[in-house]
């Protein structure tokens, strides 16, 4: 071998020796992988990005605290997947996340993706804190399922009561997009409407891909409803509201938290005024640490937080806090701490779970669009039975 070759070999050996030190340095930390899945492409991507930002903020804060788990400082990492808001894709993504050997899951976003994916995580023994609001998610008998937000059972009850008692509506028409979220929320509203003395005079269905609602709105108009409730996304409720105005329907549109967005305001335009939306939780300014969260979020991402970011942030901290209390990132060790969790977060001073993994504190706020902006109408806060 030439002298030149020898020198190259020596240099290579020196570099390799440097790499040999890296595992020892890395071994000083425990990498804690947390899975996350939500729609990150397509018409629902703004929901997923908002949720992801809330989680990212929490993990970055945690990484600055030198939290010790399993005897070593922990470094939290988010393993991200796009489930495209599609149930089949969600199951495939869930298995990919499990294969990444994560220690917990923060997601999914939609009820329709969360419910089928939850069985994959439960089989793997992974605690899951999801945004999903459909009641079926935490009624499967799994001890691994937890929520970030109030369920649709609780939100639907509040919305239905508001429609009858506050709006004075007696005859109500319902539309839903046939997703687990939309149908489930509309079902709960229907129950609450009838329980409060109202009557459901029409029940129509669409899809989460539709944008022309003329036929079903024309049918509903003939029933002369006092209010119309829609269970579904802002991508549909925006055009729906404009078409209601075009058809001369005077009844107000009422919807759930997916409609309470800037996207709805943009899509509905001037027709947005007079629309109502229920939202789990209290307004950001009334949250336990909402203003601080909003300031931190804007400083980090250069935009205002959306509806879901503070709940995602608290969801992440709920899991991290359980790990801290257990002193371990091993699911079987921190899961009991998560189930028994009691903490003050950004969204509430009383974060705790019931036996199913639902939040014990029930808070729902009704908003109305006035002069092109969402404004609070009233907030209802109570405790689950």
C-alpha positions as CSV (number, residue, x, y, z in Angstrom):
1,X,0.0,0.0,0.0
2,X,1.3,3.5,-0.9
3,X,2.1,6.1,1.8
4,X,-0.8,8.1,0.4
5,X,-3.2,5.2,1.0
6,X,-1.8,4.6,4.4
7,X,-2.5,8.2,5.4
8,X,-6.0,7.9,4.0
9,X,-6.6,4.8,6.1
10,X,-5.2,6.5,9.2
11,X,-7.6,9.5,8.6
12,X,-10.5,7.1,8.1
13,X,-9.6,5.3,11.3
14,X,-9.6,8.6,13.2
15,X,-13.0,9.5,11.9
16,X,-14.4,6.1,12.7
17,X,-12.9,6.4,16.2
18,X,-14.9,9.7,16.6
19,X,-18.1,7.9,15.5
20,X,-17.4,5.2,18.0
21,X,-17.7,7.8,20.8
22,X,-21.2,8.9,19.6
23,X,-23.2,5.9,21.0
24,X,-21.7,6.5,24.4
25,X,-22.7,10.2,24.3
26,X,-26.2,9.3,22.9
27,X,-26.6,6.7,25.7
28,X,-26.6,9.6,28.2
29,X,-30.2,10.4,27.0
30,X,-33.4,8.3,26.7
31,X,-35.1,9.1,23.4
32,X,-38.9,9.0,24.0
33,X,-40.8,8.6,20.7
34,X,-44.4,9.7,20.7
35,X,-46.5,8.9,17.7
36,X,-48.8,11.5,16.0
37,X,-51.2,11.1,13.1
38,X,-53.7,13.5,11.6
39,X,-54.7,14.9,8.2
40,X,-51.6,16.8,7.0
41,X,-52.6,17.0,3.3
42,X,-56.0,17.7,1.7
43,X,-58.9,20.0,2.8
44,X,-58.5,19.1,6.5
45,X,-54.7,19.7,6.7
46,X,-55.2,23.0,8.6
47,X,-56.7,21.0,11.5
48,X,-53.8,18.6,11.5
49,X,-51.2,21.3,11.3
50,X,-52.8,23.2,14.2
51,X,-52.8,20.1,16.3
52,X,-49.2,19.2,15.3
53,X,-48.0,22.7,16.3
54,X,-49.6,22.4,19.8
55,X,-47.8,19.1,20.3
56,X,-44.5,20.4,19.0
57,X,-44.6,23.3,21.4
58,X,-45.2,21.0,24.3
59,X,-42.4,18.6,23.4
60,X,-39.9,21.5,22.8
61,X,-40.7,22.9,26.3
62,X,-40.3,19.4,27.8
63,X,-36.9,19.0,26.2
64,X,-35.7,22.1,27.9
65,X,-36.6,20.7,31.4
66,X,-34.1,17.8,31.5
67,X,-36.9,15.5,32.6
68,X,-35.4,12.2,33.9
69,X,-37.1,9.0,32.8
70,X,-35.8,5.5,33.4
71,X,-32.7,6.9,35.0
72,X,-31.7,9.2,32.2
73,X,-32.5,12.6,30.8
74,X,-35.4,12.3,28.3
75,X,-35.4,13.7,24.8
76,X,-38.9,13.7,23.3
77,X,-39.4,13.2,19.6
78,X,-42.6,13.2,17.5
79,X,-43.1,10.4,15.0
80,X,-45.4,12.0,12.5
81,X,-47.7,10.4,9.9
82,X,-50.4,11.7,7.5
83,X,-53.6,9.7,7.8
84,X,-55.3,11.8,5.2
85,X,-58.5,11.7,7.3
86,X,-59.1,8.3,5.8
87,X,-60.0,5.3,8.1
88,X,-58.1,2.7,6.0
89,X,-55.0,4.8,5.8
90,X,-55.3,5.5,9.5
91,X,-55.0,1.8,10.3
92,X,-52.0,1.4,8.1
93,X,-50.4,4.5,9.6
94,X,-51.1,3.2,13.1
95,X,-49.2,0.0,12.4
96,X,-46.3,2.1,11.0
97,X,-46.3,4.1,14.2
98,X,-46.3,1.0,16.4
99,X,-43.4,-0.4,14.3
100,X,-41.4,2.7,15.1
101,X,-41.5,1.5,18.8
102,X,-43.1,4.6,20.2
103,X,-43.9,4.9,23.9
104,X,-47.3,6.6,23.4
105,X,-49.6,8.1,20.8
106,X,-51.0,11.7,20.5
107,X,-53.7,11.5,17.9
108,X,-55.5,10.8,15.6
109,X,-57.6,13.9,14.9
110,X,-60.8,12.7,13.3
111,X,-63.2,10.3,15.1
112,X,-63.5,8.2,11.9
113,X,-59.7,7.6,11.9
114,X,-59.1,7.4,15.6
115,X,-61.6,4.6,16.4
116,X,-60.2,2.0,14.0
117,X,-56.6,3.0,14.8
118,X,-57.2,2.7,18.5
119,X,-57.5,-1.1,18.3
120,X,-54.0,-1.2,16.8
121,X,-52.6,0.9,19.7
122,X,-54.5,-1.0,22.3
123,X,-53.2,-4.4,21.0
124,X,-49.7,-2.9,21.3
125,X,-50.4,-1.6,24.9
126,X,-49.8,2.0,23.9
127,X,-51.6,4.8,25.7
128,X,-53.4,7.1,23.2
129,X,-54.6,10.6,23.8
130,X,-56.7,11.7,20.8
131,X,-58.6,14.8,19.7
132,X,-61.5,12.6,18.5
133,X,-64.8,13.6,20.0
134,X,-67.2,10.8,19.0
135,X,-68.4,8.9,22.2
136,X,-67.6,5.5,20.6
137,X,-63.9,6.1,20.9
138,X,-63.8,5.8,24.7
139,X,-66.7,3.3,24.9
140,X,-64.8,0.4,23.5
141,X,-63.6,-1.0,26.8
142,X,-59.9,-0.1,26.2
143,X,-57.9,1.2,29.1
144,X,-55.5,2.9,26.6
145,X,-57.9,5.5,25.2
146,X,-58.0,9.2,26.5
147,X,-59.3,12.5,25.1
148,X,-57.9,15.9,24.6
149,X,-61.4,17.5,24.3
150,X,-64.9,17.2,25.5
151,X,-66.9,14.4,23.8
152,X,-69.7,14.9,21.3
153,X,-72.2,13.5,23.8
154,X,-71.5,16.5,26.0
155,X,-71.1,19.0,23.2
156,X,-74.2,17.8,21.4
157,X,-76.3,18.1,24.6
158,X,-75.2,21.7,25.0
159,X,-75.8,22.6,21.4
160,X,-79.3,21.0,21.3
161,X,-80.3,22.8,24.5
162,X,-79.0,26.1,23.1
163,X,-81.0,25.7,19.8
164,X,-84.3,25.2,21.6
165,X,-83.9,27.3,24.7
166,X,-81.7,30.2,23.6
167,X,-82.7,30.5,19.9
168,X,-86.3,29.6,20.6
169,X,-86.3,27.1,17.8
170,X,-89.1,24.5,17.9
171,X,-88.7,22.8,14.5
172,X,-85.1,21.8,13.6
173,X,-83.6,20.3,10.5
174,X,-80.4,18.2,10.7
175,X,-77.7,17.5,8.1
176,X,-74.6,15.5,8.6
177,X,-71.7,14.3,6.4
178,X,-71.9,10.6,7.4
179,X,-68.5,10.7,9.1
180,X,-68.2,9.3,12.6
181,X,-67.8,12.9,13.8
182,X,-70.6,14.5,11.8
183,X,-73.2,11.8,12.3
184,X,-72.3,11.2,15.9
185,X,-72.6,14.9,16.7
186,X,-75.9,15.3,14.8
187,X,-77.3,12.3,16.7
188,X,-76.5,13.8,20.0
189,X,-78.0,17.2,19.0
190,X,-81.2,15.4,17.9
191,X,-81.5,13.7,21.3
192,X,-81.0,17.0,23.1
193,X,-83.4,18.9,20.8
194,X,-86.2,16.4,21.6
195,X,-85.3,16.2,25.3
196,X,-85.8,20.0,25.5
197,X,-89.1,20.0,23.8
198,X,-88.1,20.6,20.1
199,X,-88.9,18.6,17.1
200,X,-86.7,17.2,14.3
201,X,-88.6,17.9,11.1
202,X,-86.0,16.8,8.6
203,X,-82.8,14.7,8.6
204,X,-80.6,14.9,5.5
205,X,-77.2,13.4,4.6
206,X,-74.2,14.5,2.5
207,X,-70.5,13.7,2.4
208,X,-67.3,15.3,3.5
209,X,-66.4,15.8,-0.1
210,X,-69.6,17.6,-1.3
211,X,-69.9,21.3,-2.1
212,X,-73.4,21.5,-3.7
213,X,-76.3,21.2,-1.2
214,X,-79.0,22.8,-3.2
215,X,-81.2,19.7,-3.4
216,X,-81.2,18.9,0.3
217,X,-81.6,22.5,1.3
218,X,-84.5,22.9,-1.0
219,X,-86.2,19.9,0.6
220,X,-85.4,21.3,4.1
221,X,-86.8,24.8,3.1
222,X,-90.2,23.1,2.4
223,X,-90.3,22.0,6.1
224,X,-90.0,25.6,7.3
225,X,-87.4,24.9,10.1
226,X,-86.6,27.4,12.8
227,X,-82.9,26.3,12.7
228,X,-80.7,24.0,10.7
229,X,-77.9,22.0,12.4
230,X,-75.0,20.7,10.4
231,X,-72.5,18.1,11.6
232,X,-69.4,18.2,9.5
233,X,-66.4,20.2,8.3
234,X,-65.9,23.9,7.5
235,X,-65.2,22.9,3.9
236,X,-68.8,22.0,3.6
237,X,-70.5,24.4,6.1
238,X,-69.1,27.4,4.3
239,X,-70.6,26.7,0.9
240,X,-73.7,25.4,2.6
241,X,-74.3,28.7,4.4
242,X,-73.9,30.7,1.2
243,X,-76.4,28.4,-0.6
244,X,-78.9,28.8,2.3
245,X,-78.8,32.6,1.7
246,X,-79.2,32.1,-2.1
247,X,-82.3,30.0,-1.5
248,X,-83.8,32.5,0.9
249,X,-83.6,30.3,3.9
250,X,-84.0,32.6,6.9
251,X,-83.3,29.9,9.6
252,X,-79.8,30.2,11.2
253,X,-77.2,27.6,10.6
254,X,-75.8,25.9,13.8
255,X,-72.8,23.6,13.7
256,X,-69.9,22.1,15.7
257,X,-66.4,23.1,16.4
258,X,-65.1,22.2,13.0
259,X,-67.1,25.1,11.6
260,X,-65.8,27.6,14.2
261,X,-62.8,28.5,12.1
262,X,-61.3,31.2,9.9
263,X,-61.8,28.8,6.9
264,X,-65.5,28.9,7.4
265,X,-65.5,32.7,7.5
266,X,-63.5,32.8,4.2
267,X,-65.7,30.2,2.4
268,X,-69.0,31.6,3.6
269,X,-68.1,35.3,3.0
270,X,-70.8,37.8,3.9
271,X,-73.3,34.9,4.4
272,X,-71.4,33.8,7.5
273,X,-73.1,36.4,9.8
274,X,-75.7,34.9,12.1
275,X,-74.1,31.4,12.0
276,X,-73.6,29.6,15.4
277,X,-71.1,27.0,16.4
278,X,-70.5,25.0,19.5
279,X,-67.0,24.4,20.7
280,X,-65.7,22.1,23.4
281,X,-63.9,24.1,26.1
282,X,-63.8,27.8,26.9
283,X,-62.5,30.8,24.9
284,X,-58.7,31.1,24.8
285,X,-58.7,34.2,26.9
286,X,-60.7,32.4,29.6
287,X,-58.5,29.3,29.7
288,X,-56.3,28.7,32.7
289,X,-53.2,29.8,30.9
290,X,-54.7,30.6,27.5
291,X,-53.1,34.0,27.0
292,X,-49.6,32.7,27.8
293,X,-50.1,29.7,25.5
294,X,-51.3,32.0,22.7
295,X,-48.2,34.3,23.1
296,X,-45.8,31.3,23.1
297,X,-47.6,29.7,20.1
298,X,-47.4,32.9,18.0
299,X,-43.8,33.5,18.9
300,X,-42.9,30.0,17.8
301,X,-45.1,29.6,14.7
302,X,-45.7,33.3,13.7
303,X,-49.5,32.7,13.4
304,X,-52.4,32.7,15.8
305,X,-53.3,29.3,17.3
306,X,-56.4,27.6,15.9
307,X,-59.1,25.8,17.9
308,X,-57.2,22.6,18.5
309,X,-53.7,23.7,19.3
310,X,-54.2,24.3,23.1
311,X,-55.9,21.0,23.5
312,X,-53.1,19.2,21.7
313,X,-50.6,21.0,23.8
314,X,-52.4,19.9,27.0
315,X,-52.7,16.3,25.6
316,X,-49.0,16.1,25.2
317,X,-48.3,17.5,28.7
318,X,-50.8,15.0,30.1
319,X,-48.8,12.1,28.8
320,X,-45.5,13.7,29.7
321,X,-46.7,14.5,33.2
322,X,-47.8,10.8,33.7
323,X,-44.3,9.7,32.6
324,X,-42.7,12.1,35.1
325,X,-44.9,10.8,37.9
326,X,-44.0,7.2,37.0
327,X,-40.4,8.1,36.4
328,X,-40.6,6.0,33.3
329,X,-41.6,6.2,29.6
330,X,-42.6,2.5,29.6
331,X,-46.3,2.4,28.8
332,X,-47.2,-0.2,31.4
333,X,-45.6,1.9,34.1
334,X,-47.0,5.4,33.3
335,X,-50.5,4.3,32.1
336,X,-51.9,4.1,35.7
337,X,-50.6,7.6,36.3
338,X,-52.3,8.9,33.2
339,X,-55.6,7.3,34.3
340,X,-55.3,9.0,37.7
341,X,-54.0,12.3,36.4
342,X,-54.9,15.5,38.0
343,X,-53.2,18.7,36.8
344,X,-53.6,22.3,35.8
345,X,-52.9,22.9,32.1
346,X,-53.3,25.6,29.5
347,X,-57.0,24.8,28.8
348,X,-58.2,24.1,32.4
349,X,-57.2,24.1,36.0
350,X,-58.9,20.8,36.5
351,X,-57.7,18.2,34.0
352,X,-58.6,14.7,35.1
353,X,-60.1,11.6,33.4
354,X,-63.0,9.4,34.3
355,X,-63.0,5.6,34.1
356,X,-63.4,5.7,30.3
357,X,-60.7,8.2,29.6
358,X,-63.2,11.1,29.0
359,X,-62.4,14.5,30.6
360,X,-64.3,15.0,33.9
361,X,-64.7,18.7,33.4
362,X,-67.4,19.5,30.8
363,X,-67.1,22.9,29.1
364,X,-68.8,24.0,25.9
365,X,-68.9,27.5,24.4
366,X,-71.4,28.8,21.8
367,X,-70.1,31.3,19.3
368,X,-71.9,33.5,16.7
369,X,-70.5,35.2,13.6
370,X,-71.0,39.0,13.9
371,X,-69.6,41.4,11.4
372,X,-67.4,38.6,9.9
373,X,-65.9,37.5,13.2
374,X,-66.6,34.8,15.7
375,X,-67.8,36.2,19.0
376,X,-68.7,34.3,22.2
377,X,-72.4,34.0,23.1
378,X,-72.2,31.8,26.2
379,X,-70.2,29.2,28.0
380,X,-71.5,26.2,30.0
381,X,-69.1,24.5,32.5
382,X,-70.1,21.5,34.6
383,X,-68.8,18.2,35.9
384,X,-69.4,14.8,34.3
385,X,-71.5,12.4,36.4
